Amino acid sequence: MTESVRSPIYLDHNATTPVDPRVVDEMTRMFLVCYGNASSRTHAFGWQAEEAVELARRQVAELVGADKAKTILFTSGATESNNLAIKGAVRALARRGDHVVTQVTEHKAVLDTLKALEREGTKVTYLAVDREGRVEAGQVATALTDRTVLVSLMYANNEIGTVQPVAEVGRLCRDRGVLFHCDAAQALGQLDVHVERDAIDLLSISAHKMYGPKGVGALYVAPRRPPIRLEPLFHGGGQEKGLRPGTLNVPGIVGLGAAAAIARADGATHAARMAGLRDRLWSGIESGLTHVRRNGPAAASGRLPNNLNVSFECIEGESLMMSMPELAVASGSACTSATKEASYVLKAIGLSDELAHSSLRLGVGRATTESDVDAAIEVLVRAVERLRAMSPLWGAVSRRAARARA
Ligand SMILES: Cc1ncc(COP(=O)(O)O)c(C=O)c1O
């Protein structure tokens, strides 16, 4: 069967995903029919909205392997969840300690939150990663002190897809009595995240990375005894146990719940299809061009199934993107692309500034077809060849390579 190719081809699913039409249908009902305030206790509109929110809470809990729906708090996205988890825990535990352990390739929503806490006196250890972007549980163990109150480690990286040893670190933290926060924005819907198996205390969730709407997310807070205490970021009407007050975004929450239910049902099938498309993309690039390098883990099991990050020697990533209007891709992380700095993630895994600037992030998604991938390979290979043909640097590199082969 030949599939039609849309143009531009959207290959930026690590930045955001389109909303699944089934999710839109659920949300539309909440906008137009069940538009009550979930806190209104005096009429059916409010009861229906509350019921819909509680269903979404169960759907999200089920996706992350949590037994109890009440462990899920709704927020505006993973950025807010990271802020609430990290600032909330550190401030609540100020009398017990003042030290946090994290690693250098976390998303800015974690790193900048920790920078803000450092200004309040918190001490932070930033662990280095290896050439594939991974930390070892042993590094975390070594960094813990009797003042450590929190470890924050992402499930999978948004630029290079590296999956961290979350379960190992979770067990270590539990043994040592330290809270463990995990940013799972990229992992949910791609990997089998399970908060109980992985001993995760706080898990950040984003709807728009898994075919849900933008501007909504959740924070899982493990049911521990004594309960995990968090200082709220906002104060107000007492919603979400006072931890996230404000009128609930019912359509968004319902959208997140529906997206979670679809992700749970599709799970392994979706991930296997994504990995197949990603591998097809890489082998097409690798066989069409020389002097390319895949960034991140080599082993398929060590990386997100939907993510590919490639450096093209002697090419400037921004120019490459500009010369391919047929493709929607990212250079480095879309979240930081407002800055002209080379990606801190690529630099942390040992790339030079030059090579980091020559990199693209390609993210496949649910609607991506094999024809899309084949068309993208053709466009990419042609664009790289065209730019290299104009590059004096490339002339020298290719002559050197030819001499080495001779
Ligand atoms: C790993 C990671 N954490 C957090 C975020 C921020 O999520 P949100 O857009 O829901 O605030 C992102 C989005 O790019 C991400 O990739």
The ligand as an ORCA input file, in Angstrom:
! r2SCAN-3c Opt
* xyz 0 1
  C      11.824     16.342     29.945
  C      10.870     17.502     29.964
  N      10.493     18.035     31.120
  C       9.640     19.060     31.199
  C       9.126     19.634     30.064
  C       8.163     20.782     30.188
  O       6.857     20.291     30.035
  P       5.593     21.256     29.877
  O       5.683     21.788     28.488
  O       4.408     20.353     30.096
  O       5.684     22.303     30.916
  C       9.495     19.133     28.820
  C       9.015     19.789     27.574
  O       9.752     20.009     26.659
  C      10.372     18.028     28.758
  O      10.762     17.508     27.604
*
